[in-house]
Amino acid sequence: MPAPIDLRSDTLSVITPEMRRVMADAEVGDDLYGGDPTTRRLESHCAELLGKEAALFTASGTLSNQLALRGHTRRGSEVITDTKYHLNFFESAATADLSGVVLNPVDSPDGVLTPALLDAAVDRKRRVRLTSAPSLVWVENTVNYFGGSVVRVDDLAALRAASLRRGLPTHMDGARLPNASVATGTSMAEYAATVDTVAVSFAKALGAPFGSVLAGPADLIEQAATYRLWYGGGLHQSGFMAAAALHALENNVDRLAEDHMHARLLRDLLVEHPGFTAPEPETNMVLADISGTGLHAAEFAKAAAEAGVQVARWTDTRVRLVTRLGVEENTVREAVRRLHRVAERRGALTAG
């Protein structure tokens, strides 16, 4: 049996020997008793990198997002976002339970929340005592649902101007913001300047084993640190994980260009078979339509796994393939060969 190839997500990246050494050698303390020195260095570095007053190391992107929600909103208020964003798909229960707010989602065609959509979301309700009041605008970059598509900084700046006219702060779920930055040549600080707070993950494309950061105004980050304790997110000897995150920021951002190149190669090779179609990826994700294989996406994912390639079912007709640290050109080429064989076997069965 050939070695399996797992392309389901970039969270499957395995830490490098260099990162393990950095973690083993990290200077640590206790983040709840006077502070952990490596964690403090990470938070200071992230605040500077993102152009914000302060930053807070957290266990996950979801925790960073939920802390931002709690800091920006009041119970019974609403958050304007997009139906396709992670917040609406995967965090709606936590949002209702932890912060007591409701979502007012719009349905953009491409994951870009525009000023017109913001205005429509605010104005489609009569704002009386019976209805929730808007308290936060929420964006995502890159947009996972649309295959790691990038929201341009000009679009975010336009939304920022509109949100300010409405008196609303803005948060960015920037779990894969480094990918957007590398793909466009726009710095993460330039992106972050279009929002009040921003969350960035270390454990996705950057290849660290743990964590996220929330950056923003010092007073909000201080309050978020309190909520982090309330939610059970206080960290003892966090420097081991903070060291990995620092190493990832210092060594694995520029290399994201390789992941993007490999994603383009994967797409170009894949569509050479008539069973597949896919748009050109902007970052490290390929959304492949497998309708031409005659298989439902769940059936295709099962057949692909049996052939030694794991892909993520995305819709009934599409699967997602993600390039990442450890997925090299030869891996991509081998994965495509196996996927083509899956399609060819299906075609042979149909013909028979």
C-alpha angles and dihedrals in degrees: 000000000000119000111278119249116211115201099159098109145346088240085079092072112127119222117253126241089250091056091049090054092049090051093048092051096044120131106234141185132160116290090207097046108053098321141280112265097214092048090051090052090050093049092048091048092049093048089054093042092052097038095240133132096241144357137205127210112225138179097248147357089255091056091048090051094048092049090052090050092051092048097047103039143055126220114276094024126113139239121218111218143133126280091232098054124107089246092064097036102043110008105046094102093049090045093054094043103041102034102020094226132131130227123238100194127189124203110232119184094230109020094264112129104212132194089252091054091047091052091047092052093050096043101043091080129058102241101225132134091276094059131067119257120231112251107164143022115217128201134175129213123212097023108229097195091057094050101268095313116176125238106213121234092239090058090049092048090053091050090048091056090050093048091050090052086056092046093243129138120225131222126196122211092209098169088144098026091128088063091053090048094051093043094053104027089237113133121242088240090058090052092045091051088070093063139046095230134015135190122206127186124223094188100064123055093352092065102228118141097233149017153021138229132231115204131186144096114356095239093051092047090050090053090046089056089058092049089048088060092047090053092051094254099126110130129215117202089358091163092090090063094035089056090056091050092050090049090050092051092048097044112019106050100076091042089064085086086071091055090050091049091049091050090054090048091049091052094045093050094042096054091053083085113072091226092073137060127175138164119244107274119237095201134357103321132087119197104199124193106216097183090115091064091064091236132119111239092251090051091047093050090051093048091046091051089052087053090052102262122106116205131171120249105233107172133346089278104026138065130193125230119188128196118210148152107320095026104107132180094270089052091053093049093049092047091053092048090055093046091050089053089053090054092045093051090051090050091050091050091049092049091049 
